[in-house]
Amino acid sequence: MDFTWLTTGTLGYNARMMNVLIVRTSSMGDLIHTLPAITDLVRHYPNIRISWVAEENFADIPKLHPAVIRVIPIAWRRWRKSLTSLATWREMRAFRHALRDTRWDWVVDTQGLLKSALPARMSGGPLAGYDRHSIREPLASAFYHTRHAVSRELSAVERNRRLLGKVFGYVVEGEAVFGIGRGNRPAFCADGAYAVFLHATSRASKEWPETHWIAAGNRLVREQGLRIVLPWGSHSEQQRAERLAAAIPGAQVAPRLTLAEAAGLLGHAAAVIGVDTGLTHLANAMEVPLVAIYTDTDPYYTGVVETAWAVNIGTTGMIPSVDDVLERLQARQSHS
C-alpha cells in the first residue's frame, strides 16, 4: 500500500466514513486514560468509525465508549506462555486476519511499546505514534510511518489527547471528557445508597491500611447511612474484603464481577474510595464522587483526572489519614 500521502502536510479528509484503529492493549488504567482522546476525536471528526485492539481481559473497557464500534482482542499475555501450541498459532492467525479484514485510513499506537507497535504494523494501514524521545521503548517508533513529539511530562490522559490531536490535525482544548455511560446497576445492589471501597491493588506498597478502611467505613455508615461494598479479584483480595466486611456494620462483599458489572457498580455508587488500581480510574470515568489514594506513586503522571467530583491524595511514601480522605470525599459529594 502506498503511504506517500502521509508526508504531504494534508490529511485529505472529507465527508466519507473513515476507519480508524486504536492500539492500546493494556493495562486497565491505560485504556481508560485513552478514552478522553476518543471523545476529542469524534467531536472533531464525527465521520470516523473507531475500532480498538486490546488485551482480551480488558476488551470490555473500550466497549464502554459509544464511539468504539468494534474491539479486536489480542491474547499476547496468554499466547506467550504456549508459543509451541498449535491452538495458539491458530488464534494468532485469526487475530492477524481480523486486523487485515478492514482497510484502515489510520492506525494509531497510543501505547508506544514493542508489544503494541508490532500488532499495529500487522494491520497493514498507515501507522502513527509517538517519536522515539516521547516513549519508554524508543525502538517502537521505528515501526511507525509518522511520528509525533509529545512531552513525557504531561499526564497520561493529556499525552493521549495530544497524540491524536497531532495525528488528525486539531488542537486539544478544554477538560478531558471520558464520554462513557454509567452502565447497569447490579442486582445485588438494587436498593439503597452505597459506597465502594477499592482496596485491592497490584502490590503491598500501594495499599491503604486495613485499620484505615475500617475506620472510614464505620464513619460513612454512621454519618451518611451508606452501605459499604467491597469488590475483589483474587483469593487474597476476597479474604481482605471479608475481614473488612466483618468489621464494618452492614458491609457487603461483592460477588466476582466482570469489568462490565464493575462499571455498573461504580457508576451508581454514592461515593468511591480507591487505591492506585484500574478500577479507581474506571470510577473516575464514571464521574462519581471519588478519592484516589496514592502511597507509592506520584499521582501527577498517572493519577485520576481531578475534577469537581474526583481528587487525588497522597504520594510516594505518604499514607493519607482517614480524616483527610473523608474530608476530600465530602467535598466531592457536595458537587455531585
Secondary structure by P-SEA (a helix, b strand, c coil): ccccccccccccccccbbbbbbbbcccaaaaaaaaaaaaaaaaacccbbbbbbccccccccccccccccbbbbbcaaaaaaccccaaaaaaaaaaaaaaacccccbbbcccccaaaaaaaaacccbbbbbcccccccccccccccbbbbbbccccaaaaaaaaaaaaacccccccccccccccccccccccccbbbbccccccccccccaaaaaaaaaaaaaacbbbbbbbbccaaaaaaaaaaaaacccccccccccaaaaaaaaaacccccccccaaaaaaaaaccbbbbbbcccccccccccccccccccccccccccaaaaaaaaaaaaaac
